Amino acid sequence: KSPLFGLDCEMCRTKAAMNELTRVSIVDENYRSIYEALVKPDNEITNYLTQWSGITKEMMENVTKTLKEVNIP
């Protein structure tokens, strides 16, 4: 009888020539959102990988939360 959770992370390509976290989402077994956060990567984004991530430049313009500030309940 333990609860189930689904975790999804979206990434963007950065100047560091690697993918970095830009969104984290958690849902429960009934698909209710438990946590959702956009995350500012440590390095400048060079490719939003929008076709896979759904992330756009406009979505990230005012994001200030870093990975260190992500608090998952």
Biopython code that builds the backbone (N, CA, C, O; Angstrom):
import numpy as np
from Bio.PDB.StructureBuilder import StructureBuilder

atoms = [
    (1, "LYS", "N", (0.815, -1.212, 0.000)),
    (1, "LYS", "CA", (0.000, 0.000, 0.000)),
    (1, "LYS", "C", (0.850, 1.263, 0.000)),
    (1, "LYS", "O", (0.415, 2.299, 0.504)),
    (2, "SER", "N", (2.039, 1.193, -0.551)),
    (2, "SER", "CA", (2.855, 2.405, -0.621)),
    (2, "SER", "C", (2.435, 3.228, -1.840)),
    (2, "SER", "O", (2.047, 2.667, -2.865)),
    (3, "PRO", "N", (2.511, 4.546, -1.733)),
    (3, "PRO", "CA", (2.103, 5.406, -2.860)),
    (3, "PRO", "C", (3.099, 5.308, -4.019)),
    (3, "PRO", "O", (4.281, 5.021, -3.830)),
    (4, "LEU", "N", (2.583, 5.553, -5.215)),
    (4, "LEU", "CA", (3.425, 5.591, -6.406)),
    (4, "LEU", "C", (3.575, 7.032, -6.865)),
    (4, "LEU", "O", (2.638, 7.824, -6.761)),
    (5, "PHE", "N", (4.745, 7.369, -7.370)),
    (5, "PHE", "CA", (5.007, 8.692, -7.905)),
    (5, "PHE", "C", (5.734, 8.548, -9.231)),
    (5, "PHE", "O", (6.527, 7.627, -9.424)),
    (6, "GLY", "N", (5.452, 9.472, -10.143)),
    (6, "GLY", "CA", (6.165, 9.532, -11.415)),
    (6, "GLY", "C", (7.019, 10.787, -11.437)),
    (6, "GLY", "O", (6.561, 11.860, -11.045)),
    (7, "LEU", "N", (8.244, 10.658, -11.887)),
    (7, "LEU", "CA", (9.183, 11.777, -11.955)),
    (7, "LEU", "C", (9.586, 11.984, -13.403)),
    (7, "LEU", "O", (9.946, 11.032, -14.095)),
    (8, "ASP", "N", (9.528, 13.230, -13.865)),
    (8, "ASP", "CA", (9.969, 13.572, -15.205)),
    (8, "ASP", "C", (10.888, 14.770, -15.127)),
    (8, "ASP", "O", (10.596, 15.744, -14.432)),
    (9, "CYS", "N", (11.997, 14.700, -15.838)),
    (9, "CYS", "CA", (12.939, 15.809, -15.908)),
    (9, "CYS", "C", (13.134, 16.195, -17.365)),
    (9, "CYS", "O", (13.258, 15.330, -18.232)),
    (10, "GLU", "N", (13.161, 17.484, -17.631)),
    (10, "GLU", "CA", (13.427, 17.986, -18.972)),
    (10, "GLU", "C", (14.775, 18.690, -18.962)),
    (10, "GLU", "O", (15.157, 19.334, -17.985)),
    (11, "MET", "N", (15.479, 18.551, -20.070)),
    (11, "MET", "CA", (16.823, 19.088, -20.179)),
    (11, "MET", "C", (16.933, 20.016, -21.383)),
    (11, "MET", "O", (16.165, 19.913, -22.339)),
    (12, "CYS", "N", (17.903, 20.920, -21.316)),
    (12, "CYS", "CA", (18.282, 21.774, -22.437)),
    (12, "CYS", "C", (19.792, 21.666, -22.613)),
    (12, "CYS", "O", (20.518, 21.381, -21.660)),
    (13, "ARG", "N", (20.255, 21.894, -23.827)),
    (13, "ARG", "CA", (21.701, 21.888, -24.109)),
    (13, "ARG", "C", (22.269, 23.240, -23.701)),
    (13, "ARG", "O", (21.650, 24.273, -23.956)),
    (14, "THR", "N", (23.445, 23.245, -23.066)),
    (14, "THR", "CA", (24.055, 24.492, -22.596)),
    (14, "THR", "C", (25.446, 24.699, -23.204)),
    (14, "THR", "O", (25.979, 23.836, -23.901)),
    (15, "LYS", "N", (26.010, 25.870, -22.915)),
    (15, "LYS", "CA", (27.362, 26.204, -23.395)),
    (15, "LYS", "C", (28.412, 25.231, -22.902)),
    (15, "LYS", "O", (29.488, 25.138, -23.492)),
    (16, "ALA", "N", (28.133, 24.524, -21.865)),
    (16, "ALA", "CA", (29.072, 23.526, -21.346)),
    (16, "ALA", "C", (29.080, 22.269, -22.220)),
    (16, "ALA", "O", (29.740, 21.283, -21.895)),
    (17, "ALA", "N", (28.332, 22.315, -23.341)),
    (17, "ALA", "CA", (28.236, 21.196, -24.288)),
    (17, "ALA", "C", (27.657, 19.953, -23.623)),
    (17, "ALA", "O", (28.062, 18.825, -23.902)),
    (18, "MET", "N", (26.708, 20.192, -22.746)),
    (18, "MET", "CA", (26.042, 19.082, -22.071)),
    (18, "MET", "C", (24.581, 19.445, -21.840)),
    (18, "MET", "O", (24.198, 20.609, -21.956)),
    (19, "ASN", "N", (23.772, 18.450, -21.516)),
    (19, "ASN", "CA", (22.386, 18.712, -21.163)),
    (19, "ASN", "C", (22.307, 19.029, -19.677)),
    (19, "ASN", "O", (22.945, 18.375, -18.851)),
    (20, "GLU", "N", (21.502, 20.060, -19.349)),
    (20, "GLU", "CA", (21.315, 20.434, -17.949)),
    (20, "GLU", "C", (19.819, 20.531, -17.660)),
    (20, "GLU", "O", (19.019, 20.843, -18.542)),
    (21, "LEU", "N", (19.466, 20.262, -16.424)),
    (21, "LEU", "CA", (18.075, 20.272, -15.987)),
    (21, "LEU", "C", (17.431, 21.636, -16.174)),
    (21, "LEU", "O", (18.007, 22.663, -15.816)),
    (22, "THR", "N", (16.200, 21.634, -16.754)),
    (22, "THR", "CA", (15.434, 22.875, -16.866)),
    (22, "THR", "C", (14.015, 22.739, -16.319)),
    (22, "THR", "O", (13.347, 23.745, -16.084)),
    (23, "ARG", "N", (13.547, 21.504, -16.114)),
    (23, "ARG", "CA", (12.237, 21.340, -15.484)),
    (23, "ARG", "C", (12.175, 19.990, -14.771)),
    (23, "ARG", "O", (12.688, 18.986, -15.264)),
    (24, "VAL", "N", (11.543, 19.988, -13.615)),
    (24, "VAL", "CA", (11.287, 18.752, -12.881)),
    (24, "VAL", "C", (9.806, 18.711, -12.538)),
    (24, "VAL", "O", (9.233, 19.705, -12.093)),
    (25, "SER", "N", (9.188, 17.546, -12.751)),
    (25, "SER", "CA", (7.757, 17.362, -12.477)),
    (25, "SER", "C", (7.550, 16.040, -11.750)),
    (25, "SER", "O", (8.184, 15.034, -12.068)),
    (26, "ILE", "N", (6.654, 16.061, -10.771)),
    (26, "ILE", "CA", (6.291, 14.837, -10.047)),
    (26, "ILE", "C", (4.779, 14.752, -10.003)),
    (26, "ILE", "O", (4.097, 15.728, -9.690)),
    (27, "VAL", "N", (4.254, 13.558, -10.326)),
    (27, "VAL", "CA", (2.810, 13.304, -10.233)),
    (27, "VAL", "C", (2.581, 12.089, -9.339)),
    (27, "VAL", "O", (3.462, 11.246, -9.172)),
    (28, "ASP", "N", (1.364, 12.019, -8.762)),
    (28, "ASP", "CA", (1.023, 10.842, -7.958)),
    (28, "ASP", "C", (0.372, 9.784, -8.852)),
    (28, "ASP", "O", (0.271, 9.966, -10.065)),
    (29, "GLU", "N", (-0.068, 8.679, -8.244)),
    (29, "GLU", "CA", (-0.637, 7.579, -9.027)),
    (29, "GLU", "C", (-1.945, 7.947, -9.725)),
    (29, "GLU", "O", (-2.407, 7.212, -10.598)),
    (30, "ASN", "N", (-2.540, 9.070, -9.352)),
    (30, "ASN", "CA", (-3.755, 9.554, -10.013)),
    (30, "ASN", "C", (-3.449, 10.695, -10.987)),
    (30, "ASN", "O", (-4.355, 11.414, -11.409)),
    (31, "TYR", "N", (-2.182, 10.856, -11.338)),
    (31, "TYR", "CA", (-1.706, 11.870, -12.283)),
    (31, "TYR", "C", (-1.902, 13.305, -11.789)),
    (31, "TYR", "O", (-1.894, 14.245, -12.583)),
    (32, "ARG", "N", (-2.075, 13.467, -10.484)),
    (32, "ARG", "CA", (-2.161, 14.817, -9.911)),
    (32, "ARG", "C", (-0.752, 15.354, -9.719)),
    (32, "ARG", "O", (0.141, 14.644, -9.257)),
    (33, "SER", "N", (-0.565, 16.610, -10.078)),
    (33, "SER", "CA", (0.741, 17.238, -9.936)),
    (33, "SER", "C", (1.078, 17.432, -8.460)),
    (33, "SER", "O", (0.315, 18.048, -7.716)),
    (34, "ILE", "N", (2.203, 16.912, -8.053)),
    (34, "ILE", "CA", (2.693, 17.050, -6.684)),
    (34, "ILE", "C", (3.739, 18.163, -6.618)),
    (34, "ILE", "O", (3.819, 18.901, -5.635)),
    (35, "TYR", "N", (4.543, 18.269, -7.687)),
    (35, "TYR", "CA", (5.607, 19.269, -7.726)),
    (35, "TYR", "C", (5.928, 19.588, -9.177)),
    (35, "TYR", "O", (5.976, 18.700, -10.028)),
    (36, "GLU", "N", (6.146, 20.865, -9.443)),
    (36, "GLU", "CA", (6.507, 21.327, -10.789)),
    (36, "GLU", "C", (7.412, 22.539, -10.634)),
    (36, "GLU", "O", (7.061, 23.491, -9.937)),
    (37, "ALA", "N", (8.569, 22.512, -11.275)),
    (37, "ALA", "CA", (9.464, 23.659, -11.189)),
    (37, "ALA", "C", (10.317, 23.777, -12.444)),
    (37, "ALA", "O", (10.848, 22.790, -12.953)),
    (38, "LEU", "N", (10.436, 25.004, -12.928)),
    (38, "LEU", "CA", (11.421, 25.310, -13.947)),
    (38, "LEU", "C", (12.721, 25.618, -13.225)),
    (38, "LEU", "O", (12.713, 26.221, -12.152)),
    (39, "VAL", "N", (13.839, 25.204, -13.814)),
    (39, "VAL", "CA", (15.131, 25.310, -13.149)),
    (39, "VAL", "C", (16.126, 25.994, -14.083)),
    (39, "VAL", "O", (16.296, 25.588, -15.232)),
    (40, "LYS", "N", (16.777, 27.032, -13.577)),
    (40, "LYS", "CA", (17.797, 27.731, -14.354)),
    (40, "LYS", "C", (19.089, 26.921, -14.322)),
    (40, "LYS", "O", (19.635, 26.668, -13.248)),
    (41, "PRO", "N", (19.586, 26.511, -15.498)),
    (41, "PRO", "CA", (20.840, 25.743, -15.493)),
    (41, "PRO", "C", (22.029, 26.609, -15.077)),
    (41, "PRO", "O", (21.954, 27.837, -15.118)),
    (42, "ASP", "N", (23.106, 25.973, -14.684)),
    (42, "ASP", "CA", (24.313, 26.693, -14.279)),
    (42, "ASP", "C", (24.942, 27.442, -15.447)),
    (42, "ASP", "O", (25.571, 28.483, -15.259)),
    (43, "ASN", "N", (24.769, 26.905, -16.659)),
    (43, "ASN", "CA", (25.394, 27.485, -17.846)),
    (43, "ASN", "C", (24.333, 28.030, -18.800)),
    (43, "ASN", "O", (23.164, 27.655, -18.718)),
    (44, "GLU", "N", (24.748, 28.911, -19.700)),
    (44, "GLU", "CA", (23.837, 29.524, -20.668)),
    (44, "GLU", "C", (23.262, 28.473, -21.618)),
    (44, "GLU", "O", (23.990, 27.622, -22.129)),
    (45, "ILE", "N", (21.953, 28.541, -21.847)),
    (45, "ILE", "CA", (21.282, 27.604, -22.746)),
    (45, "ILE", "C", (21.615, 27.958, -24.190)),
    (45, "ILE", "O", (21.521, 29.117, -24.596)),
    (46, "THR", "N", (22.007, 26.938, -24.963)),
    (46, "THR", "CA", (22.289, 27.134, -26.384)),
    (46, "THR", "C", (21.233, 26.469, -27.265)),
    (46, "THR", "O", (21.064, 26.850, -28.423)),
    (47, "ASN", "N", (20.524, 25.478, -26.724)),
    (47, "ASN", "CA", (19.472, 24.792, -27.467)),
    (47, "ASN", "C", (18.415, 24.335, -26.471)),
    (47, "ASN", "O", (18.705, 23.571, -25.550)),
    (48, "TYR", "N", (17.203, 24.802, -26.661)),
    (48, "TYR", "CA", (16.120, 24.476, -25.730)),
    (48, "TYR", "C", (15.559, 23.073, -25.949)),
    (48, "TYR", "O", (14.772, 22.592, -25.134)),
    (49, "LEU", "N", (15.950, 22.413, -27.033)),
    (49, "LEU", "CA", (15.466, 21.065, -27.346)),
    (49, "LEU", "C", (13.940, 21.013, -27.270)),
    (49, "LEU", "O", (13.361, 20.031, -26.806)),
    (50, "THR", "N", (13.309, 22.082, -27.730)),
    (50, "THR", "CA", (11.867, 22.281, -27.572)),
    (50, "THR", "C", (11.046, 21.108, -28.081)),
    (50, "THR", "O", (10.038, 20.755, -27.469)),
    (51, "GLN", "N", (11.455, 20.496, -29.189)),
    (51, "GLN", "CA", (10.664, 19.402, -29.752)),
    (51, "GLN", "C", (10.565, 18.215, -28.809)),
    (51, "GLN", "O", (9.625, 17.427, -28.912)),
    (52, "TRP", "N", (11.523, 18.069, -27.883)),
    (52, "TRP", "CA", (11.473, 16.987, -26.892)),
    (52, "TRP", "C", (11.114, 17.499, -25.505)),
    (52, "TRP", "O", (10.365, 16.851, -24.774)),
    (53, "SER", "N", (11.645, 18.661, -25.143)),
    (53, "SER", "CA", (11.474, 19.158, -23.772)),
    (53, "SER", "C", (10.202, 19.975, -23.581)),
    (53, "SER", "O", (9.652, 20.028, -22.481)),
    (54, "GLY", "N", (9.733, 20.616, -24.659)),
    (54, "GLY", "CA", (8.612, 21.544, -24.532)),
    (54, "GLY", "C", (9.031, 22.885, -23.956)),
    (54, "GLY", "O", (8.204, 23.787, -23.824)),
    (55, "ILE", "N", (10.300, 23.026, -23.612)),
    (55, "ILE", "CA", (10.827, 24.257, -23.020)),
    (55, "ILE", "C", (11.120, 25.265, -24.139)),
    (55, "ILE", "O", (11.660, 24.914, -25.188)),
    (56, "THR", "N", (10.749, 26.520, -23.887)),
    (56, "THR", "CA", (11.031, 27.588, -24.842)),
    (56, "THR", "C", (11.833, 28.696, -24.155)),
    (56, "THR", "O", (11.900, 28.773, -22.929)),
    (57, "LYS", "N", (12.428, 29.535, -24.969)),
    (57, "LYS", "CA", (13.190, 30.674, -24.436)),
    (57, "LYS", "C", (12.289, 31.549, -23.573)),
    (57, "LYS", "O", (12.701, 32.009, -22.508)),
    (58, "GLU", "N", (11.069, 31.778, -24.026)),
    (58, "GLU", "CA", (10.122, 32.627, -23.291)),
    (58, "GLU", "C", (9.803, 32.040, -21.916)),
    (58, "GLU", "O", (9.674, 32.784, -20.943)),
    (59, "MET", "N", (9.677, 30.730, -21.825)),
    (59, "MET", "CA", (9.387, 30.083, -20.540)),
    (59, "MET", "C", (10.507, 30.291, -19.529)),
    (59, "MET", "O", (10.260, 30.376, -18.326)),
    (60, "MET", "N", (11.738, 30.374, -20.023)),
    (60, "MET", "CA", (12.899, 30.422, -19.141)),
    (60, "MET", "C", (13.373, 31.838, -18.818)),
    (60, "MET", "O", (14.272, 32.009, -17.995)),
    (61, "GLU", "N", (12.786, 32.854, -19.449)),
    (61, "GLU", "CA", (13.268, 34.232, -19.310)),
    (61, "GLU", "C", (13.360, 34.734, -17.872)),
    (61, "GLU", "O", (14.330, 35.407, -17.523)),
    (62, "ASN", "N", (12.389, 34.428, -17.041)),
    (62, "ASN", "CA", (12.379, 34.958, -15.671)),
    (62, "ASN", "C", (12.664, 33.904, -14.605)),
    (62, "ASN", "O", (12.435, 34.136, -13.418)),
    (63, "VAL", "N", (13.160, 32.752, -15.030)),
    (63, "VAL", "CA", (13.441, 31.666, -14.078)),
    (63, "VAL", "C", (14.727, 31.975, -13.316)),
    (63, "VAL", "O", (15.762, 32.266, -13.916)),
    (64, "THR", "N", (14.648, 31.908, -12.004)),
    (64, "THR", "CA", (15.820, 32.163, -11.157)),
    (64, "THR", "C", (16.158, 30.978, -10.254)),
    (64, "THR", "O", (17.249, 30.932, -9.686)),
    (65, "LYS", "N", (15.239, 30.018, -10.112)),
    (65, "LYS", "CA", (15.459, 28.870, -9.235)),
    (65, "LYS", "C", (16.568, 27.991, -9.801)),
    (65, "LYS", "O", (16.526, 27.599, -10.967)),
    (66, "THR", "N", (17.556, 27.686, -8.973)),
    (66, "THR", "CA", (18.660, 26.812, -9.379)),
    (66, "THR", "C", (18.396, 25.390, -8.881)),
    (66, "THR", "O", (17.485, 25.154, -8.087)),
    (67, "LEU", "N", (19.201, 24.459, -9.358)),
    (67, "LEU", "CA", (19.055, 23.072, -8.924)),
    (67, "LEU", "C", (19.186, 22.960, -7.406)),
    (67, "LEU", "O", (18.475, 22.174, -6.780)),
    (68, "LYS", "N", (20.086, 23.739, -6.812)),
    (68, "LYS", "CA", (20.271, 23.702, -5.359)),
    (68, "LYS", "C", (19.034, 24.167, -4.607)),
    (68, "LYS", "O", (18.839, 23.809, -3.445)),
    (69, "GLU", "N", (18.192, 24.969, -5.270)),
    (69, "GLU", "CA", (16.985, 25.507, -4.629)),
    (69, "GLU", "C", (15.741, 24.650, -4.847)),
    (69, "GLU", "O", (14.680, 24.950, -4.300)),
    (70, "VAL", "N", (15.862, 23.588, -5.641)),
    (70, "VAL", "CA", (14.726, 22.704, -5.873)),
    (70, "VAL", "C", (14.460, 21.928, -4.592)),
    (70, "VAL", "O", (15.322, 21.199, -4.102)),
    (71, "ASN", "N", (13.260, 22.095, -4.059)),
    (71, "ASN", "CA", (12.850, 21.405, -2.825)),
    (71, "ASN", "C", (11.683, 20.491, -3.136)),
    (71, "ASN", "O", (10.556, 20.951, -3.325)),
    (72, "ILE", "N", (11.948, 19.222, -3.187)),
    (72, "ILE", "CA", (10.892, 18.251, -3.469)),
    (72, "ILE", "C", (10.298, 17.798, -2.153)),
    (72, "ILE", "O", (11.009, 17.353, -1.252)),
    (73, "PRO", "N", (8.956, 17.919, -2.051)),
    (73, "PRO", "CA", (8.294, 17.585, -0.785)),
    (73, "PRO", "C", (8.478, 16.125, -0.384)),
    (73, "PRO", "O", (7.976, 15.702, 0.657)),
]
sb = StructureBuilder()
sb.init_structure("model")
sb.init_model(0)
sb.init_chain("A")
sb.init_seg("    ")
for serial, (resi, resn, name, xyz) in enumerate(atoms, 1):
    if name == "N":
        sb.init_residue(resn, " ", resi, " ")
    sb.init_atom(name, np.array(xyz, "f"), 0.0, 1.0, " ", f" {name:<3s}", serial, name[0])
structure = sb.get_structure()
